């Protein structure tokens, strides 16, 4: 490995935003433009993104900015992928139930695209979807999973509101919230366990809105 050289210069007016962006990425992996507009606008600027990227590489990380969906994402620095102890340093392993729920949330997100500026679902409607997709998750595990997804800026909601009318905001970061290897295992298991809903609302193997192999390959490339 070559020597590491860090040469960045942050203007005084930008120091606070620089620090907040770095800490936000390290704490929750994502900066979502819809949620943290000021931070996203800062990191989306090429010069700022490069400074943050150079800084993060010192610790084995890098940053990906997707201007299409307006998110910034912490990721492993490619040059360090094979370094022992760094490869999975920012990867959270979800439980099987959490992955099943993530699949449902992603499906709902896709269904809602284009209808409103914000992508929203009521808690009661989400629970109905969970039941329709035969996801085995109880109330306690559901609350734990939703809180975890909120921490990592995949969704947002008022944790004090436990009613069925509670609004959950779905963020485009949901499409990046996968460990691809585990995702393939869980999705294959999910499809084998879920019955066909040809005569009722549900998720079918050939449903266009479901993540197919081509989408998985796209995520792997990103």
N, C-alpha and C positions, 0 to 999 in steps of 0.2 A: 504494500500500500504506500502511495506517495505521501509526502509531507502535506499537512493541512495548512492552508493559508486563508486567513479571514481578513478581507479588506472591504469593509462596508462603512458608509458614512450616513448617519441618520440626521436629518434636519431637526433642530430643536422642537419645531412645531409638530413633528411627526413621532417623536419619541414615545409618547403615551400610546398612540395607536399601534405602533410597532410592538410594544410590550404586550398590549392587550391581545393583538392578533396571535402572537406566539403562544401566550398563555392559554388562550381559547382553544387553539389547535391541540396543544398538549393535554388539555383537560378534557375536551369533548370531541376531538378528532375533526369536527366540521365547523366551518363558519358558513351559515346559510344567509344569503342576501335578504330573503323574506323576513328573517328573524333579527339579524344583526346587520342592518343596511350600511351603517357607517363603517364597520369593520370590513365588510365585504368590498365596498367601494375602494377602500384603502389597499387591500391585498390584491384586488383585481388589476390595479395599476402595475404595468410591467416592471418598472424600476423598483417598486416596493416589494412585489412578489419575488424578484430576484434577490433582494437584500434578505428577506425572510428565509428564502430557500437556502442561501449561502450560510445563514446563521444556523438553521436546523440541521444542515448536513454535518455540522460539527458533532452532533449527537446521534448521527445515523439516520436522520429523518429527511424528508423533503416535503414539498407542498404541491398539490395539483389544483389548478383553478379551472373550473368548467364554466365558461361564460354563457353557455346555452341554458343551463339550469340555475346559474348564479350560486354556485357553492365553491368553497375552498376546502380541501381535504388533506389532512396529514397522512403521509404514506412513508414506508421505508425507503431509504436512499438506495437506489439500485446497486451502486458500487459496494454496498455493505450487506447485500442480501445473503451472502454465504458466510458472513462473519458469525461465529458462534455466539449466541446470547443476544443478538440484535435482530435476527430475522423476524421474530414474532413479538417484538417488544411492545407494539401498540395494537395488537390484535386481541379482541375480546371474543372468547368462545361462548356462544349462546347455548342454552339448553335446547333439547329437541322441541319442547313446547314453545320456547321463545322463537325458534326458527319457523315453526308452523305459523305462529302469530305474525311474524314478519312477512311471510308469504301472503297472508290474508290482507295485511295492511298495504302491501305492494299492489295486490289485485284491486283493492278499493281505490288506491291512488290512481291507477290506470283508468278505472271506470269513471272517475270524477274529472279527468283531464278535459279542459275546454269548456266546462260548464260555468265555473266561477273563477275569479282572480285567485282566491284562496282555495286550497284543496282541503275540504273539511268533511268530517264524519261525526255523527252523534254516537255517544258511547253505546246507547241501546241498539242502534243500527249495526254497530261493529259487533256487538255480542250476537246479534242475529246472524251475521255473516259467519262468525266463528262456529256457531251451531250448524249452519248450513254446510260448511266445509268440513264438518265432523272433526274439528280440532279439540282434543281432549285437554282442556286447561281450566282449572277452577278459579274462583274469584280472587283468592290470595295470589296465585301465580300470575294471573292476569295483571293485577295491580303492580306486582314486582316487575314484570316484563315491561309494562308501559312506562314505569318510572325509569327503568334502565334505558329504554329507547329515547326518553326525553333527555336524559343526561348526555347522550351522544348526539343530540340535535337531529334525530330522525323524525321526531314528532314533538308537539307541544300541547299542553293542556293545563287546566287549573286543577292541581292535585286535591284541593279542598272540595271540589264539586264531584260528588260520587253518584249523582243522579243519571238517569238514562238520557236526559237531555244535554248532558255535558258535552261540549264541543272539543273534538280532538283535531288539531291541525296536522296535516300530513306534509312532510317536506320532501323535495326531490332527492335529498341525501339518502332516502330509503333504498334507492337503487344501488348505492355504493356500500350499504351496510352488510356485506356478505364476506365471509371467508369462503372462497370459491370451492375448495375441496369439501368442506363441511356442507356447504350449500347443496352441492350435487348429491351428496349422500342423503341429506334430509329430504330434498325435493323428490328424489327417487322413491324413498320410503313413503313420503306423503302421497304420491300418486298411486302407489300400490295399495295404500290403506283406504283412500277416499273412494267411495262408490261413485258410479256414473250418475250424473243428475240430468239425464236426457229429458225426463218428464217433470223436472222441478228446477228451481233456481239453484245453481251450484257451479262448481268448477269441474269442467270436463277435460280429459287429456288433450283434446285437440282445440280447446278454447283459445281464440286468437289473443285474448288479453293476458294469458298466462305467459310467464317467462319461458321461452323455448331455448333450444341449444344455441341458436344464432345470437340471442341476447346474452347468454352466458359467455360466449366467445368474445362478444363486444366488451363485457365487463372485465374479462381477463386481460384484454388488450389495454384497457384503461388502467 
